Amino acid sequence: QVQLVESGGGLVQAGGSLRLSCVTSGRTFGTLTMGWFRQAPGKKRDFVAAINWSGRNPYYTDSVKGRFAISRDNAKNTVYLQMNTLKPEDTAVYYCAADRGGSSDYTSIYAYDYWGQGTQVTVSS
């Protein structure tokens, strides 16, 4: 049993920044691959970023490269998503996810075993 609790969403103007946090409990955090996904109204849940246990292999979808940064602090059981230069098209519910192992395609929702409740990010023009 793993629980993920997200925070940090909100309303921001285009060009602004937000930092999302996801605190994990119930399992050893340091062994988990962590991911961020987002889902806009009427659309599917899409991959944003992922990071492995070491924190040295971040991976991003093309639309956020150079603007977003995923990181983790294993001592705090927390993964972060720093979002800079936000655009209106970034508006979505953002979800934190955890993989306990056994999957290889970390851009797929099916790679992840646990999910947070989501946090709303709204970027105004």
C-alpha positions, 0 to 999 in steps of 0.5 A: 500500500502506497499513498501519494499526496500532491500539493502546489497547484493553483492559478498563475499567469502565462510565463509564471512558475509553480512547484508541485510536490508529491509526498509518498508513504507506505513503502520505501520511497528510494526504490520507486520510479516516480512520474508526473502526468496531466489531464486536461478536460475532455482529454486523456491522461498524458505523460509529463516527466519521470525520474528513477531512484537515483534522481540522475535519469530524468525524462520529459515529454517534448512539450515541457523540455527546458521548462519543467524539471523533475527532482526527488528527495528520498530523505523526505519521500518527496518528488517535485515538479518545477514548472517554469515559463508556464503556458495556457496549454499547460492547464490540466490536473496534474497527477503524481504516480509511483512504480514499484518495479517491473515496468519498462515504458515509463511514459505509459500510465500502465507502468505505474502502480499508485496514483495521487489524487491530482492537483489543478494547475490553471495558466491564464493568458 
